[in-house]
Amino acid sequence: MESYSLKELQAYIHQNDSRPKNKQAYFLKLVEEVGELSEAIRKGSRLAETGSIKGTIEEELYDVLYYVLALANFYEIDMEEAMQLKEDFIKQKNAKRKLAQEQQRNEDSSGMDGETNE
């Protein structure tokens, strides 16, 4: 199988998914697949150990990704764009948190300068 970018995989699913365009059905299937992933993780079932994709963490992760992308297609969401926007948001949030921590450290250290040990 060839490699796909996230955008290409989303387009592939859009082209080849013959299921009715029903958001509730996609969401229920996603929840089902998350449950199956949980079971595969609990069992520690891996492709390298079983020799078959069936019931493995690898299979269930793909299934979860499939239904996430199918839902994105239903809502006409470009997941690569959403991913970039979310990463930018996280970077901004982390930068603000770091700045606030640095300001707090500076305030704490400046408050200690005037203290004396008696």
DSSP file (Angstrom, degrees, kcal/mol; ACC not computed):
  #  RESIDUE AA STRUCTURE BP1 BP2  ACC     N-H-->O    O-->H-N    N-H-->O    O-->H-N    TCO  KAPPA ALPHA  PHI   PSI    X-CA   Y-CA   Z-CA
    1    1 A M              0   0    0      0, 0.0     2,-0.1     0, 0.0     0, 0.0   0.000 360.0 360.0 360.0 141.0    0.0    0.0    0.0
    2    2 A E        -     0   0    0      1,-0.1     2,-0.2     0, 0.0     0, 0.0  -0.360 360.0-101.8 -78.3 162.4    1.2    3.5   -0.8
    3    3 A S        -     0   0    0     -2,-0.1     2,-0.4     6,-0.0    -1,-0.1  -0.584  35.1-160.4 -84.0 147.1    1.7    6.2    1.8
    4    4 A Y        -     0   0    0     -2,-0.2     2,-0.1     4,-0.0     3,-0.0  -0.965  14.1-132.8-126.3 143.5   -0.9    8.9    2.2
    5    5 A S     >  -     0   0    0     -2,-0.4     4,-2.8     1,-0.1     5,-0.2  -0.416  41.0-101.3 -76.4 169.3   -0.7   12.3    3.8
    6    6 A L  H  > S+     0   0    0      1,-0.2     4,-2.5     2,-0.2     5,-0.2   0.922 126.3  50.1 -58.9 -43.6   -3.5   13.2    6.1
    7    7 A K  H  > S+     0   0    0      1,-0.2     4,-2.2     2,-0.2    -1,-0.2   0.907 111.9  47.5 -61.6 -42.9   -5.1   15.3    3.3
    8    8 A E  H  > S+     0   0    0      2,-0.2     4,-2.6     1,-0.2    -2,-0.2   0.893 111.7  49.8 -67.5 -39.5   -4.8   12.4    0.9
    9    9 A L  H  X S+     0   0    0     -4,-2.8     4,-2.5     2,-0.2     5,-0.2   0.914 110.6  50.4 -65.0 -41.6   -6.2    9.9    3.3
   10   10 A Q  H  X S+     0   0    0     -4,-2.5     4,-2.2    -5,-0.2    -2,-0.2   0.916 112.5  46.7 -62.3 -42.0   -9.2   12.2    4.0
   11   11 A A  H  X S+     0   0    0     -4,-2.2     4,-2.4     2,-0.2    -2,-0.2   0.899 110.6  53.1 -65.6 -40.7   -9.7   12.6    0.2
   12   12 A Y  H  X S+     0   0    0     -4,-2.6     4,-2.3     2,-0.2    -2,-0.2   0.924 110.5  46.7 -59.6 -45.8   -9.4    8.8   -0.3
   13   13 A I  H  X S+     0   0    0     -4,-2.5     4,-2.0     1,-0.2    -1,-0.2   0.907 110.8  52.9 -64.0 -41.3  -12.1    8.2    2.4
   14   14 A H  H  < S+     0   0    0     -4,-2.2    -1,-0.2    -5,-0.2    -2,-0.2   0.903 114.4  42.1 -60.2 -41.7  -14.3   10.8    0.9
   15   15 A Q  H  < S+     0   0    0     -4,-2.4    -2,-0.2     1,-0.2    -1,-0.2   0.855 123.8  34.7 -72.8 -36.1  -14.1    9.1   -2.5
   16   16 A N  H  < S+     0   0    0     -4,-2.3     2,-0.7    -5,-0.2    -2,-0.2   0.506  84.0 106.0-105.2  -5.7  -14.4    5.5   -1.4
   17   17 A D     <  +     0   0    0     -4,-2.0    -4,-0.0    -5,-0.2     0, 0.0  -0.665  39.7 179.3 -80.4 114.7  -16.8    5.6    1.5
   18   18 A S        +     0   0    0     -2,-0.7    -1,-0.2     2,-0.0     3,-0.1   0.370  42.1 114.6 -97.2   4.7  -20.1    4.2    0.3
   19   19 A R  S    S-     0   0    0      1,-0.1    -2,-0.0     3,-0.0     0, 0.0  -0.365  80.5 -89.1 -72.1 154.2  -21.9    4.6    3.6
   20   20 A P        -     0   0    0      0, 0.0     2,-2.1     0, 0.0    -1,-0.1  -0.309  43.2-106.5 -60.1 147.9  -24.8    7.0    3.8
   21   21 A K        +     0   0    0     -3,-0.1     2,-0.5     4,-0.1    -3,-0.0  -0.531  67.5 144.4 -79.4  80.2  -23.8   10.5    4.8
   22   22 A N     >  -     0   0    0     -2,-2.1     4,-2.1     1,-0.1     5,-0.2  -0.951  38.5-161.7-126.3 109.7  -25.2   10.2    8.3
   23   23 A K  H  > S+     0   0    0     -2,-0.5     4,-2.6     1,-0.2     5,-0.2   0.856  91.9  53.8 -62.4 -36.2  -23.2   12.0   11.1
   24   24 A Q  H  > S+     0   0    0      2,-0.2     4,-2.8     1,-0.2    -1,-0.2   0.913 108.6  49.3 -65.7 -40.9  -24.8   10.0   13.9
   25   25 A A  H  > S+     0   0    0      2,-0.2     4,-2.2     1,-0.2    -2,-0.2   0.913 112.6  48.0 -63.6 -42.3  -23.9    6.7   12.2
   26   26 A Y  H  X S+     0   0    0     -4,-2.1     4,-2.4     2,-0.2    -2,-0.2   0.920 113.0  48.2 -62.8 -43.6  -20.3    7.9   11.8
   27   27 A F  H  X S+     0   0    0     -4,-2.6     4,-2.4     2,-0.2    -2,-0.2   0.927 111.5  48.8 -65.6 -43.8  -20.2    9.1   15.4
   28   28 A L  H  X S+     0   0    0     -4,-2.8     4,-2.3     1,-0.2    -1,-0.2   0.891 111.7  50.3 -63.0 -37.9  -21.6    5.8   16.8
   29   29 A K  H  X S+     0   0    0     -4,-2.2     4,-2.5    -5,-0.2    -1,-0.2   0.897 108.6  52.6 -66.1 -39.7  -19.1    3.9   14.7
   30   30 A L  H  X S+     0   0    0     -4,-2.4     4,-2.3     2,-0.2    -2,-0.2   0.929 109.5  48.6 -60.2 -46.0  -16.3    6.1   16.0
   31   31 A V  H  X S+     0   0    0     -4,-2.4     4,-2.0     1,-0.2    -2,-0.2   0.910 111.1  51.0 -61.3 -42.5  -17.4    5.3   19.6
   32   32 A E  H  X S+     0   0    0     -4,-2.3     4,-2.1     1,-0.2    -1,-0.2   0.920 110.6  48.6 -59.5 -44.5  -17.5    1.6   18.8
   33   33 A E  H  X S+     0   0    0     -4,-2.5     4,-2.5     1,-0.2    -2,-0.2   0.859 107.3  54.6 -67.8 -35.0  -14.0    1.7   17.3
   34   34 A V  H  X S+     0   0    0     -4,-2.3     4,-2.4     2,-0.2    -1,-0.2   0.904 108.4  50.6 -63.1 -39.8  -12.7    3.6   20.4
   35   35 A G  H  X S+     0   0    0     -4,-2.0     4,-1.9     2,-0.2    -2,-0.2   0.905 110.4  48.4 -62.0 -42.2  -14.1    0.7   22.5
   36   36 A E  H  X S+     0   0    0     -4,-2.1     4,-2.4     2,-0.2    -2,-0.2   0.869 110.0  52.5 -66.7 -36.3  -12.4   -1.8   20.3
   37   37 A L  H  X S+     0   0    0     -4,-2.5     4,-2.7     2,-0.2     5,-0.2   0.917 107.0  52.9 -63.2 -42.6   -9.1    0.1   20.5
   38   38 A S  H  X S+     0   0    0     -4,-2.4     4,-2.6     1,-0.2    -2,-0.2   0.909 110.2  47.7 -58.3 -43.2   -9.5    0.1   24.3
   39   39 A E  H  X S+     0   0    0     -4,-1.9     4,-2.3     2,-0.2    -1,-0.2   0.911 111.2  50.1 -65.3 -43.1   -9.8   -3.7   24.2
   40   40 A A  H  X>S+     0   0    0     -4,-2.4     5,-1.9     2,-0.2     4,-1.3   0.895 112.4  47.8 -63.3 -39.4   -6.8   -4.1   21.9
   41   41 A I  H  <5S+     0   0    0     -4,-2.7     3,-0.2     2,-0.2    -2,-0.2   0.925 110.0  52.3 -66.0 -44.2   -4.7   -1.9   24.2
   42   42 A R  H  <5S+     0   0    0     -4,-2.6    -2,-0.2     1,-0.2    -1,-0.2   0.897 115.4  41.4 -57.8 -40.5   -5.9   -3.9   27.3
   43   43 A K  H  <5S-     0   0    0     -4,-2.3    -1,-0.2    -5,-0.1    -2,-0.2   0.680 104.1-132.6 -80.3 -17.8   -4.9   -7.1   25.6
   44   44 A G  T  <5 +     0   0    0     -4,-1.3     2,-0.6    -3,-0.2    -3,-0.2   0.812  39.2 176.2  69.3  29.8   -1.7   -5.6   24.2
   45   45 A S      < +     0   0    0     -5,-1.9    12,-2.8    10,-0.2     2,-0.4  -0.579   2.1 178.4 -77.0 113.9   -2.5   -7.1   20.8
   46   46 A R    >>  -     0   0    0     -2,-0.6     4,-2.2    10,-0.2     3,-0.7  -0.903  37.0-128.6-120.4 146.5    0.2   -6.0   18.3
   47   47 A L  H 3> S+     0   0    0     -2,-0.4     4,-2.7     1,-0.2     5,-0.2   0.883 108.3  56.8 -55.9 -44.1    0.6   -6.8   14.6
   48   48 A A  H 34 S+     0   0    0      1,-0.2    -1,-0.2     2,-0.2     5,-0.0   0.814 113.1  41.1 -62.1 -29.8    4.2   -7.8   15.1
   49   49 A E  H <4 S+     0   0    0     -3,-0.7    -1,-0.2     1,-0.1    -2,-0.2   0.832 122.3  36.6 -87.0 -34.9    3.2  -10.4   17.7
   50   50 A T  H  < S-     0   0    0     -4,-2.2    -2,-0.2     2,-0.2    -3,-0.2   0.740  88.9-139.0 -92.9 -24.5    0.1  -11.8   16.1
   51   51 A G  S  < S+     0   0    0     -4,-2.7     2,-0.4    -5,-0.3    -3,-0.1   0.470  77.8  82.5  77.8   0.2    1.1  -11.7   12.4
   52   52 A S  S    S-     0   0    0     -6,-0.2    -2,-0.2    -5,-0.2    -1,-0.2  -0.993  73.7-140.4-137.1 143.4   -2.4  -10.5   11.5
   53   53 A I    >   +     0   0    0     -2,-0.4     3,-2.0    -3,-0.1     6,-0.5   0.761  68.6 114.0 -71.6 -24.9   -3.9   -7.0   11.6
   54   54 A K  T 3  S-     0   0    0      1,-0.3    -2,-0.1     5,-0.1     3,-0.1  -0.244  90.2  -3.3 -58.6 123.5   -7.2   -8.3   13.0
   55   55 A G  T 3  S+     0   0    0      1,-0.2    -1,-0.3     2,-0.1   -10,-0.2   0.588 101.4 132.4  76.5  11.1   -7.9   -7.1   16.5
   56   56 A T  S <> S-     0   0    0     -3,-2.0     4,-2.3     1,-0.1    -1,-0.2  -0.475  72.0-113.0 -93.5 165.3   -4.6   -5.3   16.9
   57   57 A I  H  > S+     0   0    0    -12,-2.8     4,-2.6   -17,-0.3     5,-0.2   0.895 118.9  56.7 -58.8 -40.3   -3.9   -1.8   18.2
   58   58 A E  H  > S+     0   0    0    -13,-0.3     4,-2.0     1,-0.2    -1,-0.2   0.924 108.2  45.9 -58.6 -46.5   -2.8   -1.0   14.7
   59   59 A E  H  > S+     0   0    0     -6,-0.5     4,-2.5     1,-0.2    -1,-0.2   0.939 114.4  46.8 -62.8 -47.1   -6.1   -2.0   13.2
   60   60 A E  H  X S+     0   0    0     -4,-2.3     4,-2.4     1,-0.2   -23,-0.2   0.856 109.2  53.7 -69.5 -34.7   -8.2   -0.2   15.8
   61   61 A L  H  X S+     0   0    0     -4,-2.6     4,-2.5     2,-0.2    -1,-0.2   0.918 110.5  48.1 -62.9 -42.0   -6.1    3.0   15.6
   62   62 A Y  H  X S+     0   0    0     -4,-2.0     4,-3.1    -5,-0.2    -2,-0.2   0.932 110.3  51.5 -62.6 -44.1   -6.7    3.1   11.8
   63   63 A D  H  X S+     0   0    0     -4,-2.5     4,-2.1     2,-0.2    -2,-0.2   0.906 110.4  48.4 -60.5 -41.8  -10.4    2.5   12.3
   64   64 A V  H  X S+     0   0    0     -4,-2.4     4,-2.1   -31,-0.2    -1,-0.2   0.942 113.0  47.9 -62.1 -47.1  -10.6    5.4   14.8
   65   65 A L  H  X S+     0   0    0     -4,-2.5     4,-2.6     1,-0.2     5,-0.2   0.905 108.6  56.0 -59.5 -42.3   -8.7    7.6   12.3
   66   66 A Y  H  X S+     0   0    0     -4,-3.1     4,-2.4     1,-0.2    -1,-0.2   0.938 111.1  42.1 -55.5 -50.2  -11.0    6.5    9.5
   67   67 A Y  H  X S+     0   0    0     -4,-2.1     4,-2.1     2,-0.2    -1,-0.2   0.797 111.0  55.5 -75.2 -26.9  -14.2    7.6   11.3
   68   68 A V  H  X S+     0   0    0     -4,-2.1     4,-2.2     2,-0.2    -1,-0.2   0.939 113.0  43.1 -63.2 -46.2  -12.6   10.8   12.6
   69   69 A L  H  X S+     0   0    0     -4,-2.6     4,-2.5     2,-0.2    -2,-0.2   0.859 111.1  54.6 -69.3 -34.8  -11.8   11.7    8.9
   70   70 A A  H  X S+     0   0    0     -4,-2.4     4,-2.2    -5,-0.2    -1,-0.2   0.914 110.3  47.0 -63.4 -42.2  -15.3   10.5    7.8
   71   71 A L  H  X S+     0   0    0     -4,-2.1     4,-2.1     2,-0.2    -2,-0.2   0.908 110.3  52.6 -64.2 -41.4  -16.9   12.8   10.3
   72   72 A A  H  <>S+     0   0    0     -4,-2.2     5,-3.0     1,-0.2     4,-0.3   0.916 109.1  50.2 -59.8 -42.3  -14.6   15.6    9.1
   73   73 A N  H ><5S+     0   0    0     -4,-2.5     3,-1.2     3,-0.2    -1,-0.2   0.911 107.1  54.2 -61.4 -42.3  -15.7   15.0    5.6
   74   74 A F  H 3<5S+     0   0    0     -4,-2.2    -1,-0.2     1,-0.3    -2,-0.2   0.903 115.4  39.1 -58.5 -41.5  -19.3   15.1    6.7
   75   75 A Y  T 3<5S-     0   0    0     -4,-2.1    -1,-0.3    -5,-0.1    -2,-0.2   0.356 113.3-119.6 -90.4   5.5  -18.7   18.5    8.2
   76   76 A E  T < 5 +     0   0    0     -3,-1.2     2,-0.5    -4,-0.3    -3,-0.2   0.912  57.5 158.0  55.8  47.9  -16.4   19.6    5.3
   77   77 A I      < -     0   0    0     -5,-3.0     2,-0.9    -8,-0.1    -1,-0.2  -0.904  41.7-139.7-105.2 125.1  -13.5   20.1    7.7
   78   78 A D     >  -     0   0    0     -2,-0.5     4,-2.6     1,-0.2     5,-0.2  -0.758  14.9-161.3 -81.1 108.0  -10.0   20.0    6.3
   79   79 A M  H  > S+     0   0    0     -2,-0.9     4,-2.6     1,-0.2    -1,-0.2   0.800  86.8  56.5 -68.8 -29.0   -8.2   18.1    9.0
   80   80 A E  H  > S+     0   0    0      2,-0.2     4,-2.1     1,-0.2    -1,-0.2   0.922 111.4  44.4 -65.1 -41.5   -4.7   19.3    7.9
   81   81 A E  H  > S+     0   0    0      2,-0.2     4,-2.6     1,-0.2    -2,-0.2   0.924 114.0  49.4 -66.2 -43.9   -5.9   22.9    8.3
   82   82 A A  H  X S+     0   0    0     -4,-2.6     4,-2.4     1,-0.2    -2,-0.2   0.898 110.6  51.4 -61.8 -40.1   -7.6   22.1   11.6
   83   83 A M  H  X S+     0   0    0     -4,-2.6     4,-2.5     2,-0.2    -1,-0.2   0.923 111.2  46.9 -62.4 -44.8   -4.4   20.4   12.8
   84   84 A Q  H  X S+     0   0    0     -4,-2.1     4,-2.4     2,-0.2    -2,-0.2   0.912 112.5  49.4 -65.0 -42.8   -2.3   23.4   11.9
   85   85 A L  H  X S+     0   0    0     -4,-2.6     4,-2.2     2,-0.2    -1,-0.2   0.910 112.7  47.7 -62.4 -42.1   -4.7   25.8   13.6
   86   86 A K  H  X S+     0   0    0     -4,-2.4     4,-2.5     2,-0.2    -2,-0.2   0.909 111.2  50.2 -66.7 -42.1   -4.8   23.7   16.7
   87   87 A E  H  X S+     0   0    0     -4,-2.5     4,-2.4     2,-0.2    -2,-0.2   0.899 110.9  49.8 -62.8 -40.4   -1.0   23.5   16.9
   88   88 A D  H  X S+     0   0    0     -4,-2.4     4,-2.3     2,-0.2    -1,-0.2   0.914 110.8  50.1 -63.2 -42.1   -0.7   27.3   16.4
   89   89 A F  H  X S+     0   0    0     -4,-2.2     4,-2.5     2,-0.2    -2,-0.2   0.915 110.7  49.0 -61.5 -44.3   -3.2   27.7   19.3
   90   90 A I  H  X S+     0   0    0     -4,-2.5     4,-2.9     2,-0.2     5,-0.2   0.909 110.2  51.3 -63.1 -42.7   -1.3   25.4   21.5
   91   91 A K  H  X S+     0   0    0     -4,-2.4     4,-2.3     2,-0.2    -1,-0.2   0.914 111.8  46.9 -61.3 -43.1    2.0   27.2   20.8
   92   92 A Q  H  X S+     0   0    0     -4,-2.3     4,-2.4     2,-0.2    -2,-0.2   0.919 112.8  49.4 -64.6 -43.0    0.4   30.5   21.6
   93   93 A K  H  X S+     0   0    0     -4,-2.5     4,-2.3     1,-0.2    -2,-0.2   0.917 112.6  47.3 -62.4 -44.4   -1.1   29.1   24.8
   94   94 A N  H  X S+     0   0    0     -4,-2.9     4,-2.6     2,-0.2    -1,-0.2   0.871 110.6  52.2 -66.1 -37.1    2.3   27.6   25.9
   95   95 A A  H  X S+     0   0    0     -4,-2.3     4,-2.4    -5,-0.2    -2,-0.2   0.908 110.7  47.7 -65.9 -41.0    4.1   30.9   25.1
   96   96 A K  H  X S+     0   0    0     -4,-2.4     4,-2.5     2,-0.2    -2,-0.2   0.908 112.4  49.5 -64.6 -41.5    1.6   32.8   27.3
   97   97 A R  H  X S+     0   0    0     -4,-2.3     4,-2.3     2,-0.2    -2,-0.2   0.917 111.7  48.4 -63.7 -43.5    2.0   30.3   30.1
   98   98 A K  H  X S+     0   0    0     -4,-2.6     4,-2.5     2,-0.2    -2,-0.2   0.907 111.6  49.7 -64.0 -42.0    5.8   30.5   29.9
   99   99 A L  H  X S+     0   0    0     -4,-2.4     4,-2.6     2,-0.2    -2,-0.2   0.916 110.9  49.5 -62.6 -43.5    5.7   34.3   29.9
  100  100 A A  H  X S+     0   0    0     -4,-2.5     4,-2.3     2,-0.2    -2,-0.2   0.894 111.2  49.6 -63.2 -39.5    3.4   34.2   33.0
  101  101 A Q  H  X S+     0   0    0     -4,-2.3     4,-2.5     2,-0.2    -2,-0.2   0.909 111.3  48.8 -65.5 -41.8    5.7   31.8   34.7
  102  102 A E  H  X S+     0   0    0     -4,-2.5     4,-2.4     2,-0.2    -2,-0.2   0.906 111.5  49.6 -64.3 -41.1    8.7   34.0   34.0
  103  103 A Q  H  X S+     0   0    0     -4,-2.6     4,-2.4     2,-0.2    -2,-0.2   0.902 110.9  50.0 -63.8 -40.3    6.9   37.1   35.2
  104  104 A Q  H  X S+     0   0    0     -4,-2.3     4,-2.8     2,-0.2    -2,-0.2   0.918 110.6  49.3 -64.6 -43.2    5.9   35.2   38.4
  105  105 A R  H  X S+     0   0    0     -4,-2.5     4,-2.8     2,-0.2     5,-0.2   0.912 111.4  49.9 -61.0 -42.6    9.6   34.1   39.0
  106  106 A N  H  X S+     0   0    0     -4,-2.4     4,-2.2     2,-0.2    -2,-0.2   0.905 112.3  47.0 -63.3 -41.5   10.8   37.7   38.4
  107  107 A E  H  X S+     0   0    0     -4,-2.4     4,-1.9     2,-0.2    -2,-0.2   0.914 113.3  49.1 -65.2 -42.3    8.2   39.0   40.9
  108  108 A D  H  X S+     0   0    0     -4,-2.8     4,-1.0     1,-0.2    -2,-0.2   0.912 113.7  45.3 -63.5 -42.8    9.1   36.3   43.4
  109  109 A S  H  X S+     0   0    0     -4,-2.8     4,-0.8     1,-0.2    -1,-0.2   0.850 112.0  51.1 -73.0 -32.7   12.8   37.0   43.1
  110  110 A S  H  X S+     0   0    0     -4,-2.2     4,-0.5     1,-0.2     3,-0.3   0.836 107.8  53.5 -73.2 -30.2   12.4   40.8   43.3
  111  111 A G  H  < S+     0   0    0     -4,-1.9     3,-0.3     1,-0.2    -1,-0.2   0.758 105.5  54.7 -70.7 -24.9   10.3   40.4   46.4
  112  112 A M  H >< S+     0   0    0     -4,-1.0     3,-1.1     1,-0.2    -1,-0.2   0.696  90.8  74.6 -81.8 -19.9   13.1   38.4   48.0
  113  113 A D  H 3< S+     0   0    0     -4,-0.8    -1,-0.2    -3,-0.3    -2,-0.2   0.855  97.4  46.7 -62.7 -35.6   15.7   41.1   47.5
  114  114 A G  T 3< S+     0   0    0     -4,-0.5    -1,-0.3    -3,-0.3     2,-0.2   0.509  92.4 102.1 -86.3  -3.2   14.4   43.3   50.2
  115  115 A E    <   -     0   0    0     -3,-1.1     2,-0.4    -4,-0.1    -3,-0.0  -0.522  51.5-165.4 -83.2 147.1   14.1   40.5   52.8
  116  116 A T        -     0   0    0     -2,-0.2     2,-0.7     0, 0.0    -2,-0.0  -0.948  21.7-124.0-127.5 152.0   16.5   40.0   55.6
  117  117 A N              0   0    0     -2,-0.4    -2,-0.0     1,-0.1     0, 0.0  -0.857 360.0 360.0 -94.8 116.5   17.1   37.1   57.9
  118  118 A E              0   0    0     -2,-0.7    -1,-0.1     0, 0.0     0, 0.0   0.415 360.0 360.0-104.4 360.0   16.9   38.2   61.5
